[in-house]
Amino acid sequence: MDVYDHLDQTKLLTELVAATFDNPRDHWKPYALLFGGETHGGLLAKIPESAFDDEGRKDAVAVSLAELIIRKQASVIITVQEAWVAEADQPNNRVDSLTITVLAANHRMGSIAPIKREPDQTPRLGEWTDSETVLRGRFIDLLVAALRAVEGQEGD
């Protein structure tokens, strides 16, 4: 399976999660999926909901996931989380969204879907927007470095 297949499968998984919702306040809990190496067809790693509350917690989660990538010799990691997303030219116009990030040693891609919330309905996802722009940041860069180490590559 390539990164595009992983992305498509993860989108389907998020829809299955949404089908279990029965309350307007329900939400997608953050998690990571690892594939390849010793993951035996895939490994789910729960991420604490408070993991992205501050940089220290975010860094701790990134280090833990990087160590898991190396320990399991994973070749792909996918993260799924809710996030407030803003356009670069409109930073004050934020949208509650579900994000999927698919990372491999030599490939980074993401997809974002707005979360539609109504007071009397369970949350549902809007249209997905895929992006292959270079995803960067300490969190992502640490995970990619671990994936590259598993592949025997150095640097970026």
Secondary structure in CASP SS format (residue, H / E / C, confidence):
PFRMAT SS
TARGET T0000
AUTHOR 0000-0000-0000
METHOD secondary structure of the structure
MODEL  1
M C 1.00
D C 1.00
V H 1.00
Y H 1.00
D H 1.00
H H 1.00
L H 1.00
D H 1.00
Q H 1.00
T H 1.00
K H 1.00
L H 1.00
L H 1.00
T H 1.00
E H 1.00
L H 1.00
V H 1.00
A H 1.00
A H 1.00
T C 1.00
F C 1.00
D C 1.00
N C 1.00
P C 1.00
R C 1.00
D C 1.00
H C 1.00
W C 1.00
K C 1.00
P C 1.00
Y E 1.00
A E 1.00
L E 1.00
L E 1.00
F E 1.00
G C 1.00
G C 1.00
E C 1.00
T C 1.00
H C 1.00
G C 1.00
G C 1.00
L E 1.00
L E 1.00
A E 1.00
K E 1.00
I C 1.00
P C 1.00
E H 1.00
S H 1.00
A H 1.00
F H 1.00
D C 1.00
D C 1.00
E H 1.00
G H 1.00
R H 1.00
K H 1.00
D H 1.00
A H 1.00
V H 1.00
A H 1.00
V H 1.00
S H 1.00
L H 1.00
A H 1.00
E H 1.00
L H 1.00
I H 1.00
I H 1.00
R H 1.00
K H 1.00
Q C 1.00
A C 1.00
S C 1.00
V E 1.00
I E 1.00
I E 1.00
T E 1.00
V E 1.00
Q E 1.00
E E 1.00
A E 1.00
W E 1.00
V E 1.00
A E 1.00
E E 1.00
A C 1.00
D C 1.00
Q E 1.00
P E 1.00
N E 1.00
N E 1.00
R E 1.00
V E 1.00
D E 1.00
S E 1.00
L E 1.00
T E 1.00
I E 1.00
T E 1.00
V E 1.00
L E 1.00
A E 1.00
A C 1.00
N C 1.00
H E 1.00
R E 1.00
M E 1.00
G E 1.00
S E 1.00
I E 1.00
A E 1.00
P E 1.00
I E 1.00
K E 1.00
R C 1.00
E C 1.00
P C 1.00
D C 1.00
Q C 1.00
T C 1.00
P C 1.00
R E 1.00
L E 1.00
G C 1.00
E C 1.00
W C 1.00
T E 1.00
D E 1.00
S E 1.00
E C 1.00
T C 1.00
V C 1.00
L C 1.00
R C 1.00
G C 1.00
R H 1.00
F H 1.00
I H 1.00
D H 1.00
L H 1.00
L H 1.00
V H 1.00
A H 1.00
A H 1.00
L H 1.00
R H 1.00
A H 1.00
V H 1.00
E H 1.00
G C 1.00
Q C 1.00
E C 1.00
G C 1.00
D C 1.00
END
